[in-house]
Amino acid sequence: MSAELRRVQETGGGTLLLSLPKAWARRNNVKRGSFVAVIERADGCLVIDPRRHEHVPLAVSLSPSPNLEREILGRYLAGADVIEIAAKGLDIDQRERVKQLARWLVGLEIVEEDANKIVMQCLLEPSAFPPDKILRREYLIAVGMFRDAITSLLEGNRELAQDVIGRDEEVDRLYFLLVRVLRTLILNPRLSEKLGIALIDCLDYRLVASVVETIGDNSVKIARSVINLGGAKPCPDLQRMISEASNTIFSMYEDAMRAFFTRDIDLAGEIMKRRSDVLPLLSKIDLEIAKQSLELVPHLSAVSAALGRLCDQGVDLAELVVTP
């Protein structure tokens, strides 16, 4: 869209005036006496927002279907404030599916229910959930899962492995919450400025959060392998190599997140080089696994494969670091 130049006028009292484009005013229902918000951006530009200051709740109505959970999730992520599930005679299974999902999504509460409908409302105030805090919390849980998954493997601790699996739900909840908040910021630049998040950074946050969520998923795969091993521990050589590889991967995560928040390009470059330290170790781990008993090989191989993916995710995080 090309820029339109308009001359600034001055009244006798010294007030500066600028006329608004007539077509724009008509499209946005701006008339004489209307109020618009004038916001100054960090770069000095002024944004004229014709929307009302009050938040108008976004309400959607859905009908039960085999994809009901996915439809509710999609509306939640898109920023819907009120989600109504309406049908004549909602059955018990449909109600339970809706209630389970409501418990899983942060801030979504059932506020009304009768024989023919369930109404859920998102009670979140986006300004109370800065994206950086959500992302840091998601990361701390996911990386804690990774460390505990490795500990459970080295110690043959199936209880700890089960605990790791249970924590994955919280990572998913935080990921979906972050996606909802980021979409809200994109639709509301004023809120974005209030939280100090540039709109262009929202994509980076989304990508980093997705990688962090995958770290949790691969930690779960290691934990499931521990359970399948039935308490059997890797041999001492394998323990040493797995511990060394996981420590290097963990350091990649720590530095990658620090580089992301500080925009440290040099540190990000060092992380990507560190992958070359892990790959030979993973090859040695695979060779040692091949010497183990046949009943252990499939589960230990699954661990090795997960470590390879976890290493790649450390590089993925580093590659998302860009200059401001």
Secondary structure, DSSP 8 states (H G I E B T S, - for coil): --------EE-TTS-EE----HHHHHHTT--TT---EEEE-TTS-EEEE-S-SS----EEEE---TTHHHHHHHHHHTT-SEEEEE-TT--HHHHHHHHHHHHHSTTEEEEEEETTEEEEEE---GGGS-HHHHHHHHHHHHHHHHHHHHHHHHHT-HHHHHHHHHHHHHHHHHHHHHHHHHHHHHH-HHHHHHHT--HHHHHHHHHHHHHHHHHHHHHHHHHHHHHHTTT----HHHHHHHHHHHHHHHHHHHHHHHHHHHT-HHHHHHHHHHHHHHHHHHHHHHHHHTTS-TTTHHHHHHHHHHHHHHHHHHHHHHHT----
